C-alpha cells in the first residue's frame, strides 16, 4: 500500500512518461495482462491509455489491471492511468520512506 507521499512522488515521475499500452474494444485480455506484467517488471511504473472504442471506464480498468497484476494504482487522468509495482529482480525506483 502506497502512502500519500509515495503516491505523490510516483505521480511526479509519471508526468514525464508516455503511455506504452492501449486498451481498446477487446478490453483487458490475458495477453495484455501478460505484456503489462513484463513491462512492470522491467520499468516498475507504466502509463496506459484507454481508447474511445473501449467499453471500460478508466478507473474501473485501472483497478482491474492493478488487482490482476498485484500492482498499485497511482493515478487516472482523463483516459490514461498509471500503475506501479516494485520489480522483483531489478528495482529502479526508490520510494520515499514510510513514516
ABEGO torsion letter per residue (X at the ends): XBBAAAAAAAAAAAAABBBABBBBAAEBBAAAAAAAAAAAAAAGBBBBBBBAABABBAAAAAAAAAAAAGBBBABBBEABBBBBBBBAABBABBBBBBX
